[in-house]
């Protein structure tokens, strides 16, 4: 079978309900509006984008993503979650248009911030450095030593995967599905996103890195990125950037069209769900006190795929103002191609505003 040409592309795509069997239900933190607004004000004060791009960025409603991912968090911990989500997506916007060497420099700056949160940032450094510094300095006031240590490890791994992705963009060698899955599990940022739910916990490394707990984290990361790649494909194809989307890779490697790739993704999603439930059944007891804390952490792992899926439609990043409608109909009109000026970097990077 030949790979379909652009002329064969559908004008409408159907999104299957991948999370219909997931037993953890949507929950929104009651402090969402107040805390999200405070986090947004903080981000604006650091001016990571020009006014036009900041407007488009804000449509993503990343505070809502935090409120869906940390439904039981206190105001203090939700604020850390909101700030973290803003940080993630600023990194995403900045690094997506950079060369491998420039992305590497950005990653090195952020890693330096993690190890030196009280050090004044260099004059003329990009806004992202000070943004991460203020976020991390605030976080350390609330984090248990184990939570802080685990975050530095997982966030650094995420950052390294971002640098690797930038390097892959410059390579002429296409990623295989297996290679992509391993990279995407890291650069979706699922593991460090669990930090706000761990702030008050004291999980030893033996428990935190126990192989069954790691399997649960890996499965959750796969579910999150599968859903994210499915909903973001339309936006990415409009911008001419589908090299790092599992649907595009499946179409190329399996020689199938887009609807077939979406069906393949749905089937793969079901397989990952089954692996998650299997790992949950295999989880041993570590004693009553540890089990109580670990139970809170496992809930955080389990609720994140649900929260992320809800945000995909409730936020405006992928479907503009039509998200809730598309969540019901599952039908998405394909966006026309847009010109993206890749010479615009950092504070001047163009954040694409989706209007369906």
C-alpha positions as CSV (number, residue, x, y, z in Angstrom):
1,X,0.0,0.0,0.0
2,X,1.4,3.4,-0.9
3,X,1.4,6.3,1.6
4,X,-1.4,8.7,0.8
5,X,-0.5,12.0,-0.7
6,X,-1.6,15.4,0.7
7,X,-4.4,15.4,-1.9
8,X,-5.9,12.4,-0.2
9,X,-6.0,14.1,3.2
10,X,-9.4,14.1,4.8
11,X,-11.3,17.4,5.4
12,X,-12.7,16.1,8.7
13,X,-11.2,13.6,11.2
14,X,-12.9,11.5,13.8
15,X,-11.4,11.2,17.3
16,X,-12.3,8.0,19.1
17,X,-13.1,8.2,22.8
18,X,-9.9,6.7,24.1
19,X,-10.6,7.3,27.8
20,X,-14.1,5.9,27.8
21,X,-13.0,2.9,29.9
22,X,-10.8,4.8,32.3
23,X,-12.3,4.4,35.8
24,X,-10.8,7.6,37.3
25,X,-13.3,10.4,36.6
26,X,-12.9,14.1,36.0
27,X,-12.3,16.3,39.0
28,X,-11.5,20.0,39.1
29,X,-9.7,21.7,42.0
30,X,-12.2,24.2,43.5
31,X,-9.4,26.8,43.8
32,X,-8.8,26.7,40.0
33,X,-9.9,30.2,39.1
34,X,-8.2,32.1,41.9
35,X,-4.9,30.2,41.7
36,X,-4.7,30.0,38.0
37,X,-5.2,33.8,37.7
38,X,-2.4,34.4,40.2
39,X,-0.1,32.1,38.2
40,X,-1.0,33.8,35.0
41,X,-0.3,37.3,36.5
42,X,3.1,36.0,37.7
43,X,4.0,34.7,34.2
44,X,3.0,37.9,32.5
45,X,5.3,39.9,34.8
46,X,8.2,37.9,33.4
47,X,7.3,38.7,29.8
48,X,8.2,35.4,28.1
49,X,6.3,36.4,25.0
50,X,5.3,39.4,23.0
51,X,1.6,40.5,23.5
52,X,0.3,38.6,20.4
53,X,1.9,35.4,21.4
54,X,1.0,35.8,25.0
55,X,-2.6,36.1,24.1
56,X,-2.5,32.9,22.1
57,X,-0.5,31.2,24.9
58,X,-3.1,32.1,27.5
59,X,-5.8,30.5,25.4
60,X,-4.2,27.2,26.4
61,X,-5.5,27.7,30.0
62,X,-2.7,25.8,31.6
63,X,-4.0,26.6,35.0
64,X,-7.0,24.4,34.2
65,X,-4.7,21.6,33.2
66,X,-3.1,21.9,36.7
67,X,-6.5,22.0,38.4
68,X,-7.6,18.8,36.5
69,X,-4.3,17.1,37.3
70,X,-4.2,18.1,41.0
71,X,-7.9,18.1,42.0
72,X,-7.1,17.6,45.7
73,X,-4.1,19.9,46.1
74,X,-4.1,22.8,48.5
75,X,-4.0,26.3,47.2
76,X,-0.2,26.5,47.8
77,X,0.5,23.2,46.0
78,X,-2.0,24.0,43.2
79,X,-0.1,27.3,42.6
80,X,3.1,25.3,42.2
81,X,1.3,23.0,39.8
82,X,-0.1,26.0,37.8
83,X,3.4,27.5,37.6
84,X,4.9,24.2,36.5
85,X,2.4,23.8,33.7
86,X,3.2,27.3,32.5
87,X,6.9,26.5,32.6
88,X,6.4,23.3,30.6
89,X,4.6,25.1,27.8
90,X,7.0,28.0,27.6
91,X,9.8,25.5,27.2
92,X,7.8,23.8,24.5
93,X,7.2,27.0,22.6
94,X,10.8,28.1,22.9
95,X,12.6,24.9,22.0
96,X,10.3,23.7,19.2
97,X,11.7,26.3,16.8
98,X,15.3,26.1,17.9
99,X,18.4,24.4,16.5
100,X,19.9,21.5,18.4
101,X,22.7,23.7,19.7
102,X,20.3,26.5,20.8
103,X,17.9,24.0,22.5
104,X,20.9,22.5,24.3
105,X,21.9,25.9,25.6
106,X,18.4,26.4,26.9
107,X,18.4,23.1,28.6
108,X,21.7,23.8,30.2
109,X,20.4,27.1,31.6
110,X,17.4,25.4,33.2
111,X,19.5,22.6,34.7
112,X,21.8,25.2,36.2
113,X,18.7,26.8,37.7
114,X,17.6,23.5,39.3
115,X,21.0,23.3,41.1
116,X,21.3,27.0,41.8
117,X,17.8,28.3,42.5
118,X,19.0,31.3,44.5
119,X,21.7,32.5,42.1
120,X,20.8,35.7,40.2
121,X,20.5,35.0,36.5
122,X,23.0,36.5,34.0
123,X,22.2,39.9,32.5
124,X,20.6,39.4,29.1
125,X,19.7,35.8,29.6
126,X,16.4,34.7,28.1
127,X,13.3,35.1,30.3
128,X,12.9,31.4,30.6
129,X,15.9,31.2,33.0
130,X,14.4,33.6,35.6
131,X,10.9,32.1,35.1
132,X,12.2,28.6,36.1
133,X,14.3,30.1,38.9
134,X,11.3,31.8,40.6
135,X,9.1,28.7,40.1
136,X,11.7,26.4,41.6
137,X,12.6,28.8,44.5
138,X,8.9,28.9,45.4
139,X,8.6,25.1,45.1
140,X,11.5,24.4,47.4
141,X,9.7,26.2,50.3
142,X,6.9,23.5,50.2
143,X,8.6,20.4,48.9
144,X,9.7,17.5,51.1
145,X,13.4,16.6,50.5
146,X,12.4,13.4,48.6
147,X,9.9,15.2,46.4
148,X,12.5,17.9,45.5
149,X,15.1,15.2,44.8
150,X,12.8,13.2,42.6
151,X,11.7,16.3,40.6
152,X,15.3,17.3,39.8
153,X,15.9,13.8,38.5
154,X,12.7,13.5,36.4
155,X,12.7,17.1,35.2
156,X,16.4,16.8,34.1
157,X,15.5,13.7,32.2
158,X,12.6,15.5,30.5
159,X,14.9,18.4,29.6
160,X,17.5,16.0,28.1
161,X,14.8,14.4,26.0
162,X,13.8,17.9,24.7
163,X,17.4,18.5,23.7
164,X,17.4,15.0,22.0
165,X,14.2,15.9,20.1
166,X,15.8,19.1,18.8
167,X,18.7,17.0,17.6
168,X,16.4,14.5,15.9
169,X,14.7,17.4,14.1
170,X,18.0,18.2,12.4
171,X,18.6,14.6,11.5
172,X,17.6,13.0,8.1
173,X,16.9,9.7,9.8
174,X,13.2,9.2,10.5
175,X,12.3,7.8,13.9
176,X,10.8,4.4,14.2
177,X,7.6,3.9,16.3
178,X,9.7,2.1,19.0
179,X,12.2,4.9,19.1
180,X,9.5,7.6,19.2
181,X,7.6,6.0,22.0
182,X,10.7,5.8,24.2
183,X,11.5,9.5,23.5
184,X,7.9,10.7,23.8
185,X,7.4,9.0,27.2
186,X,10.1,11.3,28.5
187,X,9.4,14.6,26.7
188,X,5.7,14.6,27.4
189,X,6.8,15.5,30.9
190,X,4.4,13.2,32.7
191,X,6.8,12.1,35.5
192,X,7.9,15.6,36.6
193,X,4.3,16.7,36.4
194,X,3.5,14.4,39.3
195,X,5.7,16.5,41.6
196,X,3.0,18.8,43.0
197,X,1.1,15.7,44.2
198,X,4.3,14.5,45.9
199,X,5.2,17.7,47.7
200,X,3.8,16.6,51.1
201,X,4.9,12.9,50.8
202,X,8.0,11.2,52.0
203,X,8.5,8.3,49.6
204,X,11.9,6.7,49.8
205,X,13.8,6.0,46.6
206,X,13.3,2.2,47.1
207,X,9.5,2.8,46.9
208,X,9.5,5.6,44.4
209,X,11.6,3.8,41.9
210,X,10.2,0.3,42.6
211,X,9.7,-1.4,39.2
212,X,5.9,-1.7,39.5
213,X,5.6,2.0,40.4
214,X,7.8,2.9,37.4
215,X,5.6,0.8,35.2
216,X,2.6,2.7,36.3
217,X,4.3,6.0,35.5
218,X,5.4,4.8,32.1
219,X,1.9,3.6,31.2
220,X,0.4,6.9,32.3
221,X,3.0,8.8,30.2
222,X,2.1,6.7,27.2
223,X,-1.6,7.3,27.6
224,X,-1.1,11.1,28.0
225,X,1.1,11.4,24.9
226,X,-1.1,9.2,22.8
227,X,-4.1,11.4,23.5
228,X,-1.9,14.5,23.1
229,X,-0.6,13.4,19.7
230,X,-4.1,12.6,18.5
231,X,-5.5,16.0,19.4
232,X,-2.5,18.0,18.4
233,X,-2.0,16.5,15.0
234,X,-4.3,18.9,13.3
235,X,-2.5,21.9,14.7
236,X,0.9,20.5,13.9
237,X,0.0,19.5,10.3
238,X,-1.3,23.1,9.8
239,X,2.1,24.4,10.9
240,X,3.9,21.8,8.8
241,X,5.4,20.1,11.8
242,X,4.3,16.5,12.1
243,X,7.7,14.8,12.3
244,X,7.3,14.2,16.0
245,X,3.7,12.9,16.2
246,X,3.0,9.2,16.5
247,X,0.2,9.5,13.9
248,X,2.6,10.7,11.2
249,X,5.2,8.1,12.1
250,X,2.5,5.3,12.1
251,X,1.3,6.5,8.6
252,X,4.8,6.3,7.3
253,X,6.1,3.1,8.9
254,X,2.8,1.1,8.6
255,X,1.9,2.6,5.2
256,X,-1.6,3.6,6.2
257,X,-3.7,6.7,6.0
258,X,-4.7,9.1,8.8
259,X,-8.0,7.4,9.8
260,X,-6.3,4.1,9.9
261,X,-3.5,5.6,12.0
262,X,-6.0,7.0,14.5
263,X,-7.7,3.5,14.7
264,X,-4.2,2.0,15.3
265,X,-3.6,4.6,18.1
266,X,-6.9,3.7,19.7
267,X,-6.0,0.0,19.8
268,X,-2.5,0.8,21.2
269,X,-4.2,3.0,23.8
270,X,-6.3,0.0,25.0
271,X,-3.1,-2.2,25.2
272,X,-1.4,0.4,27.4
273,X,-4.5,0.7,29.7
274,X,-4.4,-3.1,30.2
275,X,-0.7,-2.9,31.1
276,X,-1.5,-0.2,33.7
277,X,-4.2,-2.3,35.4
278,X,-1.8,-5.3,35.4
279,X,0.9,-3.2,37.1
280,X,-1.7,-2.0,39.6
281,X,-2.6,-5.6,40.5
282,X,1.1,-6.4,40.9
283,X,1.8,-3.6,43.3
284,X,3.0,-5.0,46.6
285,X,2.4,-3.7,50.1
286,X,5.2,-1.7,51.8
287,X,3.5,-1.5,55.2
288,X,0.5,0.6,56.3
289,X,2.2,4.0,56.6
290,X,4.0,3.7,53.3
291,X,1.0,2.3,51.6
292,X,-1.1,5.3,52.7
293,X,1.4,7.7,51.1
294,X,1.9,5.6,48.1
295,X,-1.8,5.4,47.5
296,X,-2.0,9.2,47.2
297,X,0.8,9.1,44.7
298,X,-0.8,6.3,42.7
299,X,-4.0,8.3,42.5
300,X,-2.0,11.2,41.1
301,X,-0.6,8.9,38.5
302,X,-4.0,7.6,37.6
303,X,-5.9,10.9,37.5
304,X,-3.4,12.6,35.2
305,X,-4.4,10.8,32.0
306,X,-8.0,11.7,32.7
307,X,-7.2,15.3,33.6
308,X,-5.0,15.7,30.5
309,X,-7.7,14.3,28.2
310,X,-10.3,16.7,29.7
311,X,-8.0,19.7,29.3
312,X,-7.3,18.7,25.6
313,X,-11.0,19.8,25.0
314,X,-11.6,22.3,27.8
315,X,-8.5,24.4,27.1
316,X,-8.2,26.3,23.8
317,X,-4.8,25.1,22.7
318,X,-5.9,22.5,20.2
319,X,-9.6,23.3,19.3
320,X,-9.9,27.0,20.1
321,X,-13.4,27.8,21.4
322,X,-14.9,24.6,19.9
323,X,-13.3,22.1,22.3
324,X,-16.4,21.1,24.3
325,X,-18.4,20.7,21.1
326,X,-15.7,18.5,19.6
327,X,-15.5,16.5,22.8
328,X,-19.1,15.6,22.1
329,X,-19.1,15.2,18.3
330,X,-15.5,13.9,18.1
331,X,-15.4,15.4,14.6
332,X,-12.6,17.9,13.8
333,X,-12.3,20.0,10.6
334,X,-8.8,19.9,9.3
335,X,-7.0,23.3,9.6
336,X,-5.5,24.9,6.5
337,X,-1.8,25.3,6.2
338,X,-0.3,28.4,7.8
339,X,3.0,30.1,7.3
340,X,5.2,29.9,10.4
341,X,8.2,32.2,10.6
342,X,10.8,30.0,12.2
343,X,13.2,32.9,12.5
344,X,11.2,34.3,15.4
345,X,12.7,33.0,18.6
346,X,12.3,33.1,22.3
347,X,10.2,36.1,23.5
348,X,9.2,36.7,19.8
349,X,8.3,33.2,18.9
350,X,4.9,32.8,17.2
351,X,2.4,30.9,19.3
352,X,-0.2,29.5,17.0
353,X,-3.8,30.6,17.8
354,X,-6.2,27.8,16.8
355,X,-9.6,29.0,15.4
356,X,-11.8,26.3,14.0
